[in-house]
Amino acid sequence: MVATLALAAPALGPAAAAPFAAVALLAVFVVDDDDSWLFELFARPADYEDRRLNGLAGFALAATGLAVLTAVPEAPMPRPVFAAAVCTLAYGRLGRAFVQLSTNDEFVAGAAFVVGGFLGGTVVQVAVVAVDPAATGLARVPTYAFLAAVGALVAAILRSALFDDDDALVVVPVGFLLWLLEAVTPAVTPVVVAAGLLATVLLGGVSYALQTADVPGMLTGVLSGLVTVVLGGFGWLAALISFFAVGGLASKFRYDRKVERGVAQENGGARGPENVLGNAAVALVAVVGYGATTETTVDLSGISAGSLTVDLSTVSVFGVELATLAAFAFAGSLAAAMADTLASEIGGLFDGPRLVTTLRRVPPGTDGAVTWQGELAGTVGAAVVAVIAAGTMPVGDPVVGGVITLAGGVAGMTVDSLCGAVIEGELVGNEAVNFLATLAGAVVAVVLALVVT
């Protein structure tokens, strides 16, 4: 009920924050457990100790902050985005609570949260546009569906890492992320959004069924795939899927033997969101950057004489378009992720590993240890991504693009081993090292693209 107050934003205009501010004040200063029916309606377990509706107050204050941004004169948050940020969480909670009346299965509950958030977020965006006098029509309904799906997935992932009462910490980042995506998402057709949702949901379900990912990890993979297919295309999705599929199966390959040797992936080989993002965060940034190059115009009038706007699709660096560089960053980071995963999962099965910095023999599972079998497997994995990227992505000449992607993958795999030997453990964890490796793969691919092409 409170979240649906977002529908009043077009009518209230600059005062869109007022209803949520009023709810927050009532929750903190007026309603306590003496007002039994109203308190019981909104109270969460932690609220009984303080005799205040802190959960509702936090949610309403977060919504108030986002509503204020819809009234910023220079660059206001779009009202549909505000409504989606507030309602994806609220209707997601509603969907989850509904199914939990009959089951406690975490997969079903997570799916219900995403479906409820997706449906609620889509409907409220359409409703806001329909009643907004400043709206230009409903042509962007497929984009609204995409934003609602992203918002529901991100909210579900964040809630898996937070407490049930931390809705305020979910609403705000979801709002800013959707604001960014709304600005860079090109015009998309219903077919693209529907096909992207169907493909990523099916693949997510398969990964969970094969136990290559837990529920939050599966949702993170679905999110990555959806953003990739909408902003990049199905060729980009093919490269991403190759990593998720091969990497997930490699983690399961001879798992019992890896457990005996102490080199097995934790959680039974099922990857969590931190594992997925450690390997795919750079790729996601790259594909968002690619979307920005085709959709975003930057206003530089504030730092130049007169009015000046720059269409990012026309900008190039040393003769290479930004869109091409984003494609190389995406491909190079995934090649590095694939190479690193296969080098670890296959190489860990063989004896005689050597520390990459000294080449001395070390026990299996030592951070920074390599085997020639693992290096070979990693190189083959990078080549798989390179072939897919060369055939399906805008990386210029297929041969040159494939070689550059392969080089980025091998470079990232090497950086991962070096970081493992030098800084992993005491200074950083495995996910941070994976991020650095994929970043290195992206940087090497971009630099080579600038030099060679």
Order of alpha helices (4+ residues) and beta strands (2+ residues): alpha-alpha-alpha-alpha-alpha-alpha-alpha-alpha-alpha-alpha-alpha-alpha-alpha-alpha-beta-beta-beta-beta-alpha-beta-beta-alpha-alpha-alpha
